[in-house]
Amino acid sequence: MNKPTKSIRVILADDHTLVRAGIRTLLEKLPGVVVVGEAADGREALHLVQQHLPDVVLMDISMAGLNGLEAAARVTKEFPDVRVIILSMHNNEEYYLRALKAGVTGYILKKAATAELSTALQRVARGEIYLSQEISRRLVKKFLLQGISERKSPLEQLTVRQREILQLIAEGQNTKGIADILKVSPKTVEYHRMNLMNDLNVHDIPGLVRFALRVGLVSQEN
């Protein structure tokens, strides 16, 4: 008698309600997949992971407040048994490399077929790494995978808190708004902002916003 297959418990994080609903419908049609929670941003995703301890988090990148890559890095650090798959429209090398460095074990594109989503969930749940074929081809052409960890971007020179504040600045939050979101004092926000400008050699807020857009910390669609 065959042993029953354990269900894959999934949390879905995407800031677009209709997109999230569509993906959930696809997931619920896959055998052995159970959606245990939905999040509209990175902070909510972290809360749900702590609450449900799923097998896999399907995470979009472009989410306000705390983007998917920063949230993924926290999930993989704080909950090492939880796997993260990035499900994104972003199809460029900078995002792939940042995702891998954040500890994600899967990256697939939103234009992928349902069958690929099913394959990714099954493989990642078994502890394997899954990258869309298109992504794998592009990475193999340009890099030896073992050399990825040696590549450092300007964004990686910043602390976690600096990246968090930079994203919120780029999303248009003022000092008080950032302080309220992060539950710190306005002076702490100003201190981090000053250090950001010094570290990046950027001298005004528009410059910080341009940098955040250029390195993919936020996207033009937000």
RODO-407704 format. One record per residue (C-alpha): residue in one letter; x negated, y, z. Coordinates in steps of 0.5 Angstrom, whole numbers, plus 500, padded with zeros to 3 digits. Layout:
<sites>
AXYZ;...
</sites>
This chain:
<sites>
M500500500;N497507498;K496512503;P500518503;T496524500;K495530505;S499536503;I495542501;R497548505;V496555502;I497562503;L498567497;A495574498;D497579492;D499586493;H504585487;T511583490;L513580483;V506577481;R506574488;A513571487;G511568480;I505565483;R509562489;T514559484;L508555480;L505553486;E512550489;K512546483;L506543484;P506536487;G503536494;V502543495;V506547500;V506555501;V505557508;G505564508;E504570503;A500577504;A501583501;D494585503;G487583506;R489585513;E495581513;A492575509;L487575515;H492575520;L496569517;V490565516;Q489566524;Q496564525;H497558520;L489555519;P491553511;D487549507;V486554501;V487561501;L489564494;M487571494;D487577489;I482582489;S485589488;M489590494;A489596498;G486597505;L482591505;N480588498;G480581497;L473580496;E472583503;A478579506;A475573503;A468574506;R471574513;V475568512;T469564510;K465567516;E471566521;F474560519;P469556515;D474550514;V479554510;R477555503;V478561498;I480561491;I480568488;L486569483;S484575479;M485579472;H478581473;N474578468;N467580469;E460578472;E460583478;Y466580481;Y464573480;L457574483;R460578489;A466572490;L460567490;K456571495;A463572499;G463564500;V469563496;T469556493;G474558487;Y475563482;I480563476;L483568472;K491570472;K491568465;A489561466;A494555465;T498552471;A494546470;E488549471;L491552478;S493545480;T486542478;A482548482;L487547488;Q485539488;R478540487;V477546492;A481542497;R476536497;G470541498;E468542491;I467549487;Y471550482;L470556477;S474557470;Q470554464;E470561461;I467564468;S462558468;R460559461;R458566462;L454565469;V450559466;K448563460;K445569464;F443566471;L440560474;L446559480;Q440558485;G438565484;I444568485;S443570492;E437574491;R441579487;K442585491;S447590488;P448597491;L454595495;E451590498;Q446594502;L452597506;T455594512;V461591512;R464597516;Q461602511;R464598505;E471598509;I471606510;L468607503;Q474603500;L479607504;I476613502;A477611495;E484610496;G485617498;Q486616506;N483622510;T479622516;K485621521;G488616516;I482612516;A481612524;D488610525;I488604520;L481602523;K483604530;V477608531;S476615533;P475620527;K468622529;T466615528;V469615521;E465622520;Y459618522;H460612517;R462617512;M455621513;N451615513;L455612506;M453619503;N446618505;D445611503;L448612497;N445619495;V452621494;H454628496;D461629496;I468625496;P469625489;G462622488;L464616493;V470615489;R466614483;F461609486;A467605489;L470605482;R464603478;V462597483;G469594483;L470596490;V477599488;S480598481;Q483604477;E490600477;N490602485;
</sites>
